[in-house]
């Protein structure tokens, strides 16, 4: 046996090296896949957190409208319009077509609300209050739905 190893040392070392290389390749592929899955899970969680922040802003709008705090409502609508733009730009590749359409609908609704409030800030709000409250509630519902979609995607991946 020692004589065989002495004569074929280079061949044996090559075979052993090849086996270790194959094992290293297999383990690196598994590690790469696990890292990719962990990154995707973190991204889905981050999307859910972004949707949660937008939902809180939308709920604030509903509250401020109910309490007739028009200036705060306008400020919050502006903030939410910015959040909406960020969400669309940041998460577009990960969002379904329905979610992208929802965000576009929310942005249009927010622009409309902002326009009405800016015009009516000096006038009588009684006429517009019911319509604005309904629109604000719709915006809040959409963000809640999108937050649920993001949470569901994160949970499905972890299974």
Order of alpha helices (4+ residues) and beta strands (2+ residues): alpha-alpha-alpha-alpha
